[in-house]
Structure formats: structure tokens, C-alpha cells
């Protein structure tokens, strides 16, 4: 999807889906600010698996339909002759009853669409599936499966073979063998795995805790379930990135458990993209420079193993950006967006990259695009506020900070309160800002504004920037001094212009130099 016509069509589709405000500030569709890509015709062997509808009497069984969709997508993605739409892109088109197959096909850049339903009743499953040609809506293949719940893996295999054959023609023996490979022989372990996947993509602290529990339950049943172990490693890495403490587990414990899961998964199957991505994410929080270099290389391996994954591309780009390899990061973000034009995180991260480069107008345009794609993503508003400050739009920055705080999940409340205090101060509301920041410090238990123990990087930069604006440099440096790990992740925030007033302070210089990655670019001026 790209170009003016493609972007306009996509915008209309998203408006009709009803879950996204697909409009930029000037009324145009995203991407905002004239940063669209060229339109590309759907490849002849391209297919998108739409999320199957759950018809089970128990609504809690929705994870089965989701898991079925994602597993069929993954199996098809292993056939090199097929171009398979990212499941994260397909996720945007849940129950698109008002859209024609042609509209969905254009939006997902797919020539064929797979859809259907899953119904569980006690120990039985009924799966109905249909393959259609998107441009015409004509049926290519369809079937219904009535089997035991223990046969879910077999049904997924049968459907993947039938779809691949309908799209690409007769399969080669090696292609059939690839599709037939099963991640586990245990239906019970697989059920826990599907439950974990359902929890993981919601990406909040509570569900990440649940995902870890489910993956560990799967591994307790089948210790050879490498796919679950790789996904567990990814989950630990994401918990570290988002500064979650599932079950009160310490950062060091998350690091050790994530590293153990990733390394064992790689020993068991060195072709597991999840295992390499998990290793990359976990190592990026280990703190040592050599660990971060391994982290970037591990993320690159994940991309090589799963080149069509927009999520793998996006995280590889994040790690490249954090070590200052900005041009490479931009290319990976753009590939992620080409795979999935609805990838909100990659779109927003291009805004972060522009902030790092101090290209503020471009940063705001990218965050406009991210907000146009998803109005519930608090981080897009919070970081757009920083671009607006640099562009001189102080009221807009304060409005964005207030919106970010309103959308915040509990774990974000402290730092986004600090950001709003910063923006209030920049708008001349000094006393109000000071009171808000002091209240945030009090609720966090930070005596005199400085934590007693080490804190994550994610919790450090917003209150430190607020302290700078409110004329409290000692507090700002005290906060930054407690931030761990001291390395590229911290450096990626220390280059923000809000820290410029501290750059001559020897205490700040020490923190900055200890965090700066090798060969990183100088701070833009």
C-alpha cells in the first residue's frame, strides 16, 4: 500500500473498520506530511489470513481462533513461493463485515484471502475455512473440519496445505514437510502456548505476566517445546524494555531468566527467529557494550531467519537506533512499514529517530501518522509533545502530554505525569508544574526527587527532563545517575535537546560518556 491513491484507499478502509482515526491534522490520510511510499500491486501468489471468528459459547475460547489464525499464517510464511501478509497487519481487520474482499485485498496488498470461524464445544472443534480471490471474491477452496480439540495442530496443517496449494499450485515434497512440522506433540502444551500468545500481543503489564505463566506451563508439560521457549525469551525481553516487573520479579532476575531461555532455545534450534530476537532484546539490557553489540547481531539473525516479519524488523531497527546507526535503523523501519503499512510502532519509531537527529518537523509528521493509525497509543502523544516543543508549539505540546497521561496504563502514570509537569512549566505554569512533579515524586517514594535505588531507563528520562526545565539540575542528574543499564538505551535519551543545559556539567558528562555506544554520532547541534 502506498502512493496517494493507495493511502487514500487505506484511510477510507480504516475509517470504515471503525477502530482507528485514519486522518492526519490536515485532513489527509496517513502517512502524514507527504512521507508515503510508492503503490505496489499485490504479488500473484500473495495471501492474507484474516483473523478467524470465534463462535464458541464461551467467549474465553477466543484465544483458539486467534492462535489458529497465527499458526496458519506462520506455516504459510515458511513457503518461499508465497507472499504472506503480516499477522499484525491482518489483526487490524477483525470482523470486517462492511468491507468487500477487493477492498481488504488492496489494504493488505494480497491477491488471496483466507477467512473462517472456530467453534469449540466441550472436547470438539468445528473449523470452517474459505479461500477466495480478493479482486473478485470468487471462492477458490473451502472446507469444514469436525474433530477433537486434540486435533487442532492437524487441522492447522491441513488448512495450510490446502491454502498453499490453492495459491501456489502443487507443493514440492520439501514444502509439504515444512508445513507438516509441529512445534509440539502435546495438545495440552500447545493450548498453553496459544493462551500465552493471546496475552502477549496485548502488551500490558498484566497480560505479559500471564504470557510468562502460560509459556512456562507449556514447557513444564513439554520441555522440548522450543517455540514456547523462544517466545518466553521474547516476553522477558519485552518486559525489560517496558520496565515491567511481572510478579515483583527484579530486573536482574528477568535478565537471567530471559538469557537462559534464549540461549537454550538457540541450542535446541538455531533457526528459531524468536529465540534470536529474545536473545537480542535481553542482551540489550545487560549493560555491557559487548552485550549490546551481540544484541544487535542477534536481532539481525532473527531478521535473516524471518525476513517477512515486520515485528522482527522493527526491533532490529530499535537496537540499531540505540547504538546510533541511524541510517541502517531508518532502512529497517521502512522495510517494516513496507511489510505492514499499519505498523504503528515502526511509524512512531521513525518519529523517535527524527528526534534523535533533531529533525523536529519530520518527527511531528511521523507522530501525526502514528496517531492517525492508532489514537490509543500514549507514547505517540508523549513523544510528539517533544517534537512540538522543539518546533515552538508549546500549547500543542502540553495538549499532547495531557492526552498521553489520560491514555497511560498504570506503569506509565509516573513518568507521564512528569512529562506533563515539564510541558506546564514550558507554558509558564511554573507553580502548577512544580506541584505536579513533587506529587509524582511523593507517590513514587523518591525523597527530594531522587530515587533511593537504581531505576530503569524508561522511568528516568521524563522526570529528569522535567527537573531540568524547573531549574533543578542536581535532581535531574541524581535521577540519571540511578538509571540502569548505563549504555546505549540511556544514551538514546541523553541526546534529547532537553538535556542541553546539562552538557557542560561534569557529572552529566560522566553519565553520558559511560552510556555512549562506540562510534556513535556526536550530539546534533
C-alpha positions in Angstrom: 0.0 0.0 0.0 1.4 3.4 -0.9 1.1 6.5 -3.1 -1.7 9.0 -2.8 -4.3 6.7 -4.2 -3.3 3.7 -2.1 -3.0 5.8 1.1 -6.4 7.3 0.4 -8.0 3.9 -0.1 -6.4 2.6 3.1 -7.6 5.6 5.0 -11.2 5.0 3.9 -11.0 1.4 4.8 -9.7 2.1 8.3 -12.4 4.7 8.9 -15.0 2.0 8.0 -13.3 -0.5 10.2 -14.1 2.0 13.0 -11.3 1.3 15.4 -8.8 3.9 14.0 -8.9 7.6 13.3 -7.1 7.4 9.9 -6.7 11.1 9.3 -3.8 13.5 9.6 -4.1 17.0 11.0 -4.6 18.5 7.6 -7.4 16.0 6.8 -5.2 13.8 4.6 -4.7 10.0 5.2 -1.5 8.7 6.8 1.4 8.7 6.4 1.3 12.4 7.2 3.4 15.1 5.8 4.0 13.6 2.4 6.1 10.6 3.5 4.1 7.9 1.6 5.7 5.1 -0.3 5.0 4.0 -3.9 2.0 1.9 -4.6 2.8 -1.7 -5.3 0.5 -4.2 -7.0 -0.3 -7.3 -4.9 2.0 -10.2 -6.0 0.2 -13.0 -7.8 0.9 -15.5 -5.0 0.1 -13.2 -2.1 -2.2 -14.2 0.7 -3.6 -12.7 3.9 -5.1 -14.9 6.6 -7.8 -12.8 8.3 -8.5 -13.5 11.9 -10.9 -16.3 12.3 -14.1 -15.6 14.1 -14.7 -17.4 17.4 -18.2 -18.9 17.6 -17.6 -20.8 20.8 -20.3 -20.4 23.5 -17.5 -19.5 26.0 -16.0 -16.1 25.0 -12.8 -17.1 26.8 -12.2 -19.5 23.9 -11.3 -16.6 21.6 -7.6 -17.5 22.0 -8.1 -20.7 20.0 -9.4 -18.8 16.9 -6.6 -16.3 17.3 -4.0 -19.0 17.7 -5.4 -20.9 14.7 -5.1 -17.8 12.5 -1.5 -17.1 13.6 -0.3 -20.6 13.2 -1.7 -21.0 9.7 -0.1 -17.6 8.8 3.2 -18.8 10.2 3.1 -22.1 8.3 2.3 -20.4 5.0 5.1 -17.9 5.7 7.6 -20.7 5.5 6.8 -21.3 1.9 9.1 -19.1 -0.1 6.9 -19.0 -3.1 4.2 -17.2 -1.2 4.0 -13.6 -0.1 2.1 -13.7 3.2 0.7 -10.6 4.9 1.9 -10.0 8.4 -0.4 -11.2 11.1 -0.1 -7.8 12.8 -1.5 -6.1 9.7 -4.3 -8.7 9.4 -5.1 -8.1 13.1 -6.5 -4.6 12.1 -9.2 -6.2 10.0 -11.1 -8.2 12.6 -14.6 -8.9 11.6 -14.6 -6.5 8.6 -18.2 -7.2 7.6 -18.7 -3.9 5.9 -15.7 -4.3 3.5 -15.6 -6.1 0.2 -12.9 -8.7 -0.5 -11.4 -6.3 -3.1 -11.1 -3.5 -0.5 -9.5 -5.8 2.1 -7.1 -7.2 -0.6 -6.0 -3.7 -1.6 -5.5 -2.7 2.0 -3.4 -5.8 2.8 -1.7 -6.0 -0.6 -2.9 -9.6 -1.0 -4.3 -11.4 -4.1 -6.0 -14.1 -1.9 -7.8 -14.0 1.4 -8.4 -16.8 3.9 -11.2 -16.4 6.4 -13.3 -18.6 8.6 -14.5 -19.5 12.1 -13.7 -21.7 15.0 -16.2 -23.2 17.5 -15.3 -25.3 20.5 -17.9 -27.3 22.3 -16.5 -29.2 25.2 -14.0 -31.6 23.6 -15.0 -31.0 19.9 -13.8 -28.4 17.4 -15.6 -27.2 14.3 -13.4 -25.2 11.9 -14.9 -23.6 8.8 -12.4 -22.1 6.3 -12.6 -20.5 2.9 -10.0 -19.2 0.4 -11.2 -16.5 -2.0 -9.6 -14.4 -4.8 -9.6 -10.9 -3.3 -10.3 -8.9 -6.5 -13.5 -10.9 -7.4 -14.5 -12.6 -4.2 -14.7 -15.9 -6.1 -14.2 -19.0 -4.0 -11.1 -21.0 -4.7 -11.4 -23.6 -1.9 -13.2 -24.2 1.3 -13.9 -26.9 3.8 -15.2 -27.7 7.2 -13.5 -29.8 9.9 -15.3 -31.5 12.8 -12.7 -33.1 15.1 -11.4 -33.4 18.6 -9.8 -30.4 20.3 -6.7 -32.5 20.5 -6.5 -32.4 16.7 -6.0 -28.7 16.4 -2.5 -29.0 15.2 -3.6 -31.4 12.5 -6.4 -29.1 11.3 -3.9 -26.2 11.1 -1.6 -28.4 9.0 -4.4 -29.5 6.7 -5.6 -25.9 6.2 -2.1 -24.6 5.5 -1.5 -27.3 2.9 -4.9 -26.6 1.2 -4.4 -22.9 1.1 -0.8 -23.1 -0.1 -1.9 -25.4 -2.9 -4.8 -23.2 -3.9 -2.5 -20.2 -4.1 0.8 -21.6 -5.5 -0.3 -24.9 -7.1 1.1 -28.3 -6.3 3.6 -28.3 -3.4 7.1 -29.7 -3.5 7.8 -32.5 -1.0 10.1 -30.2 1.0 7.3 -27.6 1.2 4.9 -30.2 2.5 7.4 -31.3 5.0 7.9 -27.8 6.2 4.2 -27.2 6.7 3.8 -30.5 8.4 6.4 -29.8 11.1 4.8 -29.5 14.5 6.1 -27.3 17.4 5.0 -29.9 19.9 3.2 -33.2 20.1 1.3 -32.2 23.3 -2.1 -30.7 22.8 -2.1 -29.5 26.4 1.3 -27.7 26.0 0.1 -26.2 22.7 -3.1 -24.9 24.4 -0.9 -23.0 27.0 1.2 -21.7 24.1 -1.8 -20.3 22.3 -3.1 -18.7 25.6 0.4 -17.1 26.0 0.4 -15.7 22.5 -3.0 -14.2 23.0 -1.8 -12.5 26.2 1.5 -11.3 24.7 0.2 -9.2 21.8 -2.0 -7.2 24.2 1.3 -5.8 25.6 0.4 -4.5 29.0 2.0 -5.5 32.3 -0.8 -7.8 33.5 -1.0 -9.8 30.3 2.8 -10.0 30.0 2.8 -11.7 33.4 0.1 -14.1 32.2 2.0 -14.8 29.0 5.1 -15.8 31.0 3.0 -18.1 33.2 1.4 -19.8 30.1 4.7 -20.3 28.3 6.3 -21.8 31.4 3.3 -24.1 31.9 3.7 -25.3 28.3 7.4 -26.0 28.9 6.6 -27.9 32.1 4.4 -30.2 30.1 6.8 -30.5 27.1 10.4 -29.3 27.9 11.3 -29.8 24.2 8.8 -27.2 23.1 11.4 -24.8 21.6 8.9 -22.4 20.1 7.4 -21.8 23.5 10.9 -21.3 25.0 11.8 -18.8 22.2 8.5 -16.9 22.8 9.2 -16.9 26.5 12.6 -15.2 25.9 10.9 -12.6 23.8 8.4 -11.9 26.5 11.2 -11.4 29.1 12.9 -9.0 26.7 9.7 -7.0 26.2 9.1 -6.9 30.0 12.6 -5.4 30.4 12.0 -2.9 27.6 8.7 -1.7 29.1 10.1 -1.7 32.6 7.6 -4.2 33.8 8.2 -6.2 36.9 5.9 -9.2 36.5 5.0 -10.6 39.9 7.5 -8.3 41.5 10.4 -10.0 39.8 13.6 -7.9 39.7 15.3 -6.7 36.6 18.3 -8.9 37.3 16.0 -12.0 37.6 14.2 -11.1 34.3 17.6 -10.7 32.7 18.9 -14.0 33.9 15.8 -16.0 33.1 15.4 -14.4 29.7 19.1 -15.1 28.8 18.8 -18.7 29.9 15.6 -19.2 27.9 17.0 -17.6 24.7 20.4 -19.5 24.8 18.7 -22.8 25.4 16.2 -22.3 22.6 19.1 -21.5 20.2 20.9 -24.6 21.3 17.8 -26.6 20.6 17.0 -24.9 17.3 19.4 -22.3 15.8 16.8 -21.4 13.2 14.3 -20.1 15.7 13.8 -16.4 14.9 12.0 -15.9 18.2 15.0 -17.3 20.1 17.4 -14.9 18.4 15.1 -12.0 18.8 14.6 -12.9 22.5 18.4 -13.0 22.9 18.8 -9.7 21.2 16.2 -8.0 23.4 17.5 -9.4 26.6 21.2 -8.7 25.9 20.3 -5.1 25.1 19.6 -4.6 28.8 22.6 -6.4 30.1 24.6 -3.2 30.3 28.0 -4.0 28.9 28.9 -2.6 25.5 29.9 -6.0 24.2 26.5 -7.3 25.1 24.8 -4.6 23.1 26.9 -5.5 20.1 25.8 -9.1 20.4 22.2 -7.9 20.9 22.2 -6.1 17.5 23.8 -9.1 15.8 21.2 -11.4 17.4 18.3 -9.2 16.2 19.9 -9.2 12.7 19.9 -13.0 12.8 16.2 -13.0 13.7 15.5 -10.9 10.6 17.5 -13.2 8.3 15.6 -16.1 9.6 12.2 -14.4 9.3 12.6 -11.6 6.8 8.9 -11.0 6.3 8.3 -10.3 10.0 7.6 -6.6 10.5 8.0 -7.0 14.2 11.5 -8.5 13.9 12.4 -5.7 11.5 11.1 -3.1 13.9 13.0 -4.4 16.9 16.2 -4.8 14.9 15.7 -1.1 13.9 15.2 -0.1 17.6 18.6 -1.7 18.6 20.3 -0.1 15.6 18.9 3.3 16.5 20.0 2.9 20.1 23.6 2.5 19.1 23.5 5.5 16.8 23.4 3.6 13.5 20.6 5.9 12.3 20.7 5.3 8.6 20.5 1.5 9.0 17.7 1.9 11.5 15.7 4.0 9.1 16.0 1.4 6.4 14.8 -1.3 8.7 11.9 0.8 9.9 10.9 1.5 6.3 11.1 -2.2 5.5 8.8 -3.0 8.5 6.3 -0.4 7.2 6.5 -1.8 3.7 5.7 -5.3 5.1 2.9 -3.8 7.3 1.8 -0.2 6.4 -0.3 -0.3 9.6 2.7 -0.9 11.9 2.1 1.8 14.4 5.3 1.1 16.4 7.6 1.4 13.4 5.9 4.5 12.3 6.2 6.1 15.7 9.8 4.9 16.0 10.6 6.8 12.8 9.5 9.9 14.8 11.9 8.9 17.6 14.7 8.6 15.1 13.9 12.0 13.7 14.0 13.4 17.3 17.4 11.8 17.8 18.6 13.5 14.6 16.9 16.7 15.7 14.7 16.8 12.6 11.7 18.1 14.5 9.3 18.9 11.8 9.8 15.4 10.4 9.4 13.9 13.9 6.0 15.6 14.3 4.9 14.3 10.9 5.8 10.7 11.8 4.0 11.0 15.1 1.0 12.5 13.3 1.0 9.4 11.2 1.2 7.1 14.3 -1.7 8.9 16.0 -3.7 8.7 12.8 -3.2 5.0 12.8 -4.0 4.5 16.5 -5.4 7.1 18.8 -4.9 4.9 21.9 -1.0 4.7 21.8 0.1 7.0 24.7 3.7 7.0 23.6 2.9 8.6 20.3 1.4 11.6 22.0 4.1 11.8 24.7 6.9 11.9 22.1 5.0 14.1 19.6 4.9 16.6 22.5 8.8 16.7 22.4 8.8 17.4 18.7 6.2 20.2 19.2 8.3 21.8 21.9 11.3 22.0 19.6 9.1 23.4 16.8 7.8 26.1 19.2 4.3 24.8 19.6 4.1 24.9 23.4 0.3 24.7 23.7 0.2 21.7 21.4 3.0 20.0 23.4 1.0 20.5 26.6 -2.1 19.1 25.0 -0.3 16.1 23.8 1.3 15.5 27.2 -2.2 15.7 28.8 -3.6 13.2 26.3 -0.7 10.8 26.9 -1.3 10.9 30.6 -5.0 10.3 30.1 -4.2 7.2 28.0 -1.5 5.9 30.2 -1.6 2.4 31.7 -0.7 2.3 35.4 3.0 1.6 34.8 3.3 4.8 32.7 1.5 7.1 35.1 4.5 8.4 37.0 6.7 9.3 34.0 3.9 10.8 32.0 2.9 12.9 35.0 6.4 14.2 35.0 6.2 15.0 31.3 3.0 16.9 31.8 4.7 18.9 34.6 7.5 19.7 32.1 5.1 21.0 29.5 3.2 23.0 32.0 6.4 24.7 33.1 7.3 25.4 29.5 3.9 27.1 29.1 4.6 29.3 32.1 2.6 27.4 34.7 5.6 27.0 36.9 3.9 26.5 40.3 1.4 24.0 38.9 4.2 22.2 37.3 6.3 22.1 40.4 3.4 20.8 42.5 2.6 18.1 39.9 6.2 16.9 39.8 6.6 16.9 43.6 3.3 14.9 43.9 4.7 12.4 41.4 7.9 12.1 43.3 6.0 11.6 46.6 3.8 8.9 45.1 6.9 7.2 43.7 8.7 7.4 47.1 11.5 9.5 45.7 12.7 11.6 48.6 13.8 15.1 47.4 13.1 13.9 43.9 15.9 11.3 43.7 15.2 7.5 44.0 17.0 5.6 46.7 17.8 2.6 44.5 18.5 2.0 40.8 15.7 2.5 38.3 15.1 1.6 34.7 16.0 4.0 31.9 12.3 4.2 31.0 11.4 5.7 34.4 14.3 8.1 34.4 14.3 10.4 31.4 10.9 12.1 31.8 11.3 13.2 35.4 14.9 14.2 34.7 13.8 16.4 31.8 11.1 18.0 34.0 13.6 18.7 36.7 15.9 20.5 34.2 13.1 22.8 33.0 12.1 23.6 36.6 15.7 24.6 37.4 16.6 21.5 39.5 19.8 20.3 37.8 21.0 18.4 40.8 17.8 16.4 41.0 17.9 15.7 37.2 21.5 14.4 37.5 20.6 12.4 40.6 17.8 10.7 38.7 20.0 9.9 35.7 22.8 8.6 38.0 20.4 5.9 39.3 19.3 4.8 35.8 20.4 1.3 34.7 21.6 -0.1 32.5 24.0 2.6 31.7 24.5 2.1 28.0 23.1 2.8 24.5 19.4 2.7 25.7 20.1 5.5 28.1 22.3 7.4 25.6 19.4 7.4 23.1 17.5 9.7 25.6 20.5 11.7 26.8 20.9 13.1 23.3 17.5 14.8 23.6 17.7 18.6 23.4 16.1 19.0 26.8 19.3 17.8 28.4 21.4 20.5 26.6 21.6 22.7 29.7 23.5 19.9 31.5 26.1 19.2 28.8 28.8 21.2 30.5 28.2 19.6 33.9 31.0 17.1 34.7 28.5 14.8 36.4 26.3 14.7 33.3 29.4 14.3 31.1 30.4 11.2 33.1 27.0 9.6 32.7 26.9 10.5 29.1 30.3 9.1 28.2 29.7 5.8 30.1 26.4 5.4 28.2 27.6 6.4 24.7 28.0 3.5 22.3 31.2 3.0 20.3 31.3 5.0 17.1 28.1 6.8 17.9 27.5 10.1 16.2 28.1 13.4 18.1 25.1 15.1 19.6 23.5 17.1 16.8 23.5 20.9 17.3 
